[in-house]
Amino acid sequence: MPVKRTMTALELDCDTAVNNNAGCGVSVGQASSFGPTFNADGGGWYAIERNNRFINVWFWSRRAKNVPADVVSGGKTVDTSEEFRSPTSPTQIATLTEFFDGNNIIINLTFCGDRAGAVYAASGCPSTCESYVDANPTAFVDAYFQFTSINIYT
């Protein structure tokens, strides 16, 4: 990872056998990038740029004043070298293709997925994760996604 970055690595070892399958998530340090604050702000924009040298991720809250016009308008092309500021999460790896293959877009609400299911018992919450979710559907009325668009540029 580059020395200059605005995000914080949550795990330094991405090996699933080492960190309970937590992966290599990052925190961008903005409460508006997820959850209730993200919702209250009306959402936001995530942009990901990937090539054979790097993967860059940007985030802008819907209330941000510095959102590039290419992002707001959802045009036919995006030029990250013009209006984009430094990426929130820059990843520069000399042998990127050795570690990364094709990308997929997966959108889900994994209430009791690998990570959540593995730590639920230690959370102090009742029963099992699956039992709690099954017995309390109203606890999740605000758990949904709403997308205006998903744009992919090649």
C-alpha positions, 0 to 999 in steps of 0.5 A: 500500500502506498505511504500516502493514503486517506484510508486505514487498513483494517487487516494487514494480512489478507489470508483468509486462514489468518484473519477469520476470513475478514479480507483486506477491508479499509476504513475511509474514516468518513461516517457518511460512507456507510450505514445510518449517516450514509442513508441520512445524507441521501447516499453517495458515490463510489468509483473504482478504477482498475488496470494492470498497475493499480486499483483506486477507490474514491468515495463522495457523500451525496452532500459533498461539494467536490464531486467530479462532474463526470461522477454526478452526470454519469456520462459516457466516459470518466477521466480520473486524471482531471477532477478526481482528487487522491483516491480514498483507497489506492492500491498499487501492486507491481504484480497486480495480475498475480493477485487479482483476476476479473472482478464481479459486482456482488450486492447483498445483505449478508446478515450472517455471512462468514465474518458476521456468523463467526463473531456473533456468538461473542457479541453478547446478542441472543441465540444465534445470528440466524435465529435472531434474523429469522425471529426479528424481521422488523429489526431489518426494515431499513436494511436494503439497497437503492441504486440510481445507477451502476455505470461500468466504463471500459 
